[in-house]
């Protein structure tokens, strides 16, 4: 009997969380989906595509900083890249997937939200060294030493 009650509580809690998430997303972001399978595929596709793409867009400001093209690898450049990546990825997935419909303002709102979170998280990151600095040369020497062994 205990197992049955615990199972119902777990399933009920899971259903309540999914319902809350569904209502929040539909109302706030304008996301509409035909089935939970479509929503699941959308989320999995988004995560699997976003991870490698965000690694690339995260490296761009650091490279630009190392070459002296921008003053800092934090700030507006990575913020714009993060927003563009998120918005573009959602628009592409929305276009490709028939069972998902995402409003443009919902996509932009989600992109801004994730961009602000990313900007806050990146504030703790160290700045990359300039290409002509001693620190950069030391890193290059260490990599050459590891390559020789």
C-alpha positions in Angstrom: 0.0 0.0 0.0 2.9 2.4 0.9 4.5 1.7 -2.5 1.2 2.5 -4.3 0.8 5.8 -2.4 4.4 6.8 -3.1 4.0 6.0 -6.8 0.9 8.1 -7.0 2.6 11.0 -5.3 5.6 10.8 -7.6 3.4 10.6 -10.7 1.1 13.3 -9.5 4.0 15.6 -8.8 5.5 14.9 -12.2 2.2 15.7 -13.9 1.8 18.8 -11.8 5.3 20.0 -12.8 4.7 19.2 -16.5 1.4 21.1 -16.4 2.9 24.1 -14.7 5.8 24.1 -17.2 3.3 23.8 -20.1 1.1 26.6 -18.9 4.2 28.9 -18.1 5.8 28.3 -21.5 2.6 28.6 -23.5 1.5 31.8 -21.8 4.8 33.5 -21.4 6.7 32.5 -24.5 4.0 31.6 -27.0 5.1 28.0 -27.4 2.5 25.7 -28.8 3.1 22.0 -29.4 0.9 19.2 -30.7 2.1 16.5 -28.3 4.6 15.9 -25.5 6.6 13.8 -27.9 7.1 17.0 -30.1 8.0 19.0 -27.1 10.5 16.4 -25.9 12.1 16.2 -29.4 12.3 20.0 -29.5 14.0 20.3 -26.1 16.5 17.4 -26.9 17.3 18.9 -30.3 17.8 22.3 -28.8 20.1 21.1 -26.1 22.1 18.8 -28.5 22.6 21.7 -31.0 23.1 24.5 -28.5 26.0 22.9 -26.5 28.5 22.7 -29.4 27.3 26.0 -30.9 27.6 27.8 -27.6 31.2 26.5 -27.3 32.0 28.2 -30.6 30.2 31.5 -29.8 31.9 31.5 -26.4 35.3 31.2 -27.9 34.9 34.0 -30.4 35.0 36.9 -27.9 38.1 35.3 -26.2 39.9 35.1 -29.6 39.0 38.7 -30.4 40.2 39.8 -27.0 43.5 37.9 -27.4 44.1 39.6 -30.7 43.3 43.0 -29.2 40.2 43.6 -31.4 37.9 44.1 -28.4 38.7 45.4 -25.0 37.1 42.6 -23.0 35.7 39.1 -23.6 32.8 40.0 -21.4 30.1 42.5 -22.1 28.1 43.3 -25.2 29.8 41.1 -27.8 29.3 37.8 -26.1 25.8 38.9 -25.0 24.9 39.6 -28.7 26.4 36.3 -29.8 24.5 34.4 -27.1 21.2 36.1 -28.0 21.7 35.5 -31.7 22.6 31.8 -31.2 19.6 31.1 -29.0 17.1 33.1 -31.2 18.5 31.6 -34.4 18.4 28.0 -33.1 14.8 28.4 -31.9 13.7 29.9 -35.2 15.4 27.1 -37.2 13.9 24.3 -35.0 10.5 26.0 -35.2 10.8 26.1 -39.0 12.0 22.5 -39.3 9.6 20.9 -36.7 5.9 20.7 -37.7 4.6 19.9 -34.2 6.1 23.0 -32.6 5.1 26.6 -33.0 7.2 29.3 -31.2 6.2 33.0 -31.6 8.9 35.4 -32.6 8.5 37.5 -29.4 8.6 34.4 -27.3 11.9 33.3 -29.0 13.3 36.8 -28.5 12.2 36.9 -24.8 13.8 33.5 -24.2 17.0 34.5 -26.0 17.2 37.7 -23.9 16.6 35.7 -20.7 19.3 33.2 -21.5 21.7 35.9 -22.7 21.4 37.8 -19.4 22.0 34.5 -17.4 25.0 33.8 -19.6 26.4 37.3 -19.1 26.1 36.9 -15.3 27.8 33.6 -15.4 30.7 34.8 -17.6 31.5 37.7 -15.2 33.5 35.2 -13.1 35.6 34.0 -16.1 39.2 35.1 -16.4 40.2 37.3 -19.4 42.3 35.5 -22.0 45.9 36.7 -22.3 46.9 38.9 -25.2 48.7 37.2 -28.1 51.9 39.1 -27.6 52.1 38.7 -23.8 54.5 36.5 -21.8 51.6 34.5 -20.4 50.5 33.5 -23.9 54.1 32.5 -24.8 54.3 30.3 -21.6 51.1 28.6 -22.6 52.5 27.9 -26.1 55.8 26.6 -24.6 53.9 24.2 -22.3 51.9 22.9 -25.2 55.0 22.3 -27.2 56.6 20.4 -24.3 53.6 18.2 -23.9 53.6 17.5 -27.7 57.3 16.4 -27.6 56.7 13.9 -24.9 
